[in-house]
Amino acid sequence: MFFLRGEKLKIIVFPGCMVLARFHEYEMASTMILKQLGYEIIELPEFCCCGASLMPGVTDNWINLSAHTLALAEKYGAEIVTLCGSCTGNFRRTNHYLSRDPEVRDRTRSALDKLDLSYEGDVKVRHIIEVLIDRQEDIRKRVRRHLKFKVAVTCPCQILRPKEISGTITHQDLQIMLESLGVQTVVYPQQYECCGATALLFDEQFGIDKGMSKLESARTHGADVFCTSCGNCLYQMDRYQNKMYQNNPGCKIPVFSLPQLIGLLFGYSKESLHLEYPEVLNFG
């Protein structure tokens, strides 16, 4: 991707419900980084939940929620940059179904007509990880700080699969990018496993065990910090550590979002990124 002189690419940063309600620091860091990379961020006056909580099987009308936001983005001539794996998956499913199923397309258009909206299916949807990987050369030029800690990274499941609607990146692409920026990453056995956040909805203990197992895998293979970019993953791997390690709090591991990690590389203060963790952030 490139920019013409004086030109900025318009994007809409879609945080998703979980990030909007619980992880303002992730959304804020994303906005800071994207603006520094030259993007013009368009604020939507309104948007809907992506419909992830209604999939699958609750109602076929989930697609109208995603289509509503996509129609607004098309109206503003902007692509959507998501901060959540589930949102990414739902927006891409919507584009996929609308382009291939005339019945779904007609039903969705009828719903949008009632709101004086239309959607032609032209809005590009990318997760923040994909955007940053695409811009890694520009990011490298802005690195101002060397990080001493080792990082275990993971990608939200729904930006990688199912392959017929997902993007083209892999876990390895994210790790390669970070290493090219001077970040020390670790390889751990459960790197490609789901974090288990969805399981919390139907079997909390199973979900806790799944997340704890992944964190333990990272920590025992040398990670000082765990890094992800998804509201559900952050909720599981960060907030649920209080339950995972309620009897052994010394085993907890700091969790950063990817934009916060990039912000540290850019030289932003830990205060501006809302990061504490004195055990690993021992710089000014």
N, C-alpha and C positions, 0 to 999 in steps of 0.2 A: 504494500500500500504506500502511496505517496501523496503529498499535498502540493498543489500549485502555489506559487508565491501569493501570500495573502489569503489563501483559501483555507477554511476549516471544515472538516466533516461534521455534519450535524448528527448527534446521537441522543437517544433518550436512555437514561440510566434507569432501569426497572429493578427496584430493590427486591420486590416480592414481600409477602406479608410478614414472614418471619424476620427478615432483615429490618424492615420498616419498624416493626414493633420492638425488637430486642437488640439489634446490632447496628445502632446508628454509627458507631465508630468505623465499621466496615464500609457502610455507604459513604461516609464522609471521606475516608481514605481513598476510596475508588474515584470520587469526584475530583479530589486534589490531584491524583496521578493523571487522570484522563485530561484534565485541563492543562497540566504541564506538558502533556504530549501533543497539545494543539487542537483538541476536540472542542467543538461548541456543544454544550449540553443544553438540550431543550427540556423545559419543565412542562410536563403534561398537567393541565388543569384538573384532570380527573383520570382515574384508571380503575380497573377491576382486579380482583384476585385472578390469577391465571387459571383457576379451576382445578388445581391438583388435588384438592381435598375431595373433589367429586369424581375423580377417576380411580379405578375403572368401575363401571357398573352401577353407580348411583343414579345418574341421569345422562342422557345423550346431550343435554343442553349445556354441559360443561364447556363445549367448544365455543359457545356464544360469548363467554367471559373472555377467553383469549382473543377471539375475533374482535371484540370491542376495543381492546387496547391496541391491537394491530391496526385497526381502522383509524384510530386516532394518530398513530405513528405515521401511517401513510399520508394522512391529511397534512401533517407537518413536514413531510419529506425527509424523515429521519429514520435511521436504523435503530434497532433496540439492542442495548447492551444489558445483559442480565447479570444478577449477582447470586442467582440460585440455580441449582441443577434442575429442580422440578419445574421452575418457570421456563427454563430453556427448553426442556423436553416438551412441555405443553404447547408453547408457541410453535415449535417445530412440527409437532403433530398436527396442529391446526393448519399450518401451511401445507403439510403433506396431504391431509385429508381433503382440504378444499381444492387442491389441484388435481385430485384423482377421483373424487366421488361426487358426481353431479347432484345426487340427492342431498348430500350433506351441504354442498355449496348453496343449493337453492333454499334449504331450510335456514341456513345461517344468514344469507342475504335478506331473507324475509324478517328475521329478528333484528338485523341492523337497520333495515328500512324504518322501523318504528322509532328509531333514535336519530333519524336523518343522517345515517352513516352508511358508507359503503366500503368494501374492501376488495381490491383486485388481486391480492396475494403477492404484492411486490416488496414487502418489508423484510429486510435481512435481519436475522436474529443471531447474535453471537454472545457467548458467555465472556465475562471479563478475562478469564484465563486465555481464551482464544485471541482476544484483542491484544493482550500484552505479549503473547508469543509472536503475533504478527509484527509487533513494534519493537522487538527485542534489540535491534540495532540502535534505534533511537534511545531506548532505555539505557543501553550500555554507555552511551555518550554522557548520560546524566548521573552516573554513579559517582558519589562523593564520599562514600564511607565503606570500610571493610568490616564485615560482621564476623565476630569470632566464634559464634555458636554454630552447631550443626543442626540441620533442618530435615525433618521428615515431611515429605509432601504427599498430597493425595488429590485426586480430581473427583468432582461430583459424578456419580454414576451416569446421570442422564445427559451429560455432555459427550459421553463416549458411546452410549448405546441407547436404543438399537441402532445398528449401523446404517439401516436404510434411511434414517432421518437425522442421525447425529452428524457432527462435524468430522474433521479429518485428523484432529490432534490425538495424541496418545499420552499416557502417563510419562513416558520417556521424554516427550517433547518439553513438558514443563520442567522436568529435572535437568535436561540439557540446557534450557534457557537460564535457569537459576545458576547453574555451574558456570555458564559463560559470563555471568555477572559477578563471579567471585564468591557465590554462596556455597558453603560446604553442605552437601546433601548426603543423606544416608539411604542405603537400599535396605528394605526390611521385608520379611516374607509376606505380610498382609497388606502391602502397599496397594494392591489392586482390588482388595476386598471392600465391600460396602461398609459404611460406618455403622449401620444398624439403626439409624434414626427413625426410619419408617416403622421398624418393629416396635418402637416405644408405644405406638398407637394401639397395638393389639396384645402385646406381651412385654410389659416394661422390663422385667428381669432379663428376658432374652435379649432385648435391645441393649440394656446396660452391659451384659456380658459380651456382646458383639463389639461394642465400642471400646470397652476396657481391653479386650483382647488385641484390638488394633493398636491402641495406645501402648500397651505393654510390648508389642512387637517392635514398635518404633523406638521406644525407650531403651530396650535391651540391646538394640543394634546401634546405639550411640547417639540418638537424637536428643538434643537439648530443647528443641522447640518443635511443635507440630503445626503444620501450615495447610490450610484449606481455603476454599472460596465458595461457600454455600451456607445459607442460613440454617438449613437442617443439620449439616455437618458441624457447624459451629455450636449449635444448640446441644448436640450430642457430645461432641468431643471436648467442649469447653465447660458449658454450664452443668452437664451431668457428671462431671468429675467429682463434684461434691458428694454425689451418691456412690459413685464408683469407689472412691477412696475415703469414705466417711470414717473408716477405722484405721486408715493409714495415709493421712494427708501429705506426708512427705514424699509419696510416690507421684503426686500430681505433676503434670508437664505443661508448661506454657503453650497456649494456642494462639496463633496469629492468623489473620486473613492475609492472602497474598498481597493485596494492595498496601496493607500495613508494612509488610516485609519490604516491598519495593520502596515505600516511603522512607524507611530507615536507610536503604541504599542511597536514596536521593539526598540524604542529609537532614531530613525532617527530624525535629525533636521527638522524643518518645512521648512527651506531654501532648504535643499537637496531634499525635496519632492515638492518644488515649491508651498507651501501653505502660505497664509498670514493670513487673518482673525484674527486680534488681539482681536476681541471681544470674541472669544472662545479659541484661542491658547495662553493662558496666562502663558505658561511655557517657559523655556529657549531653 
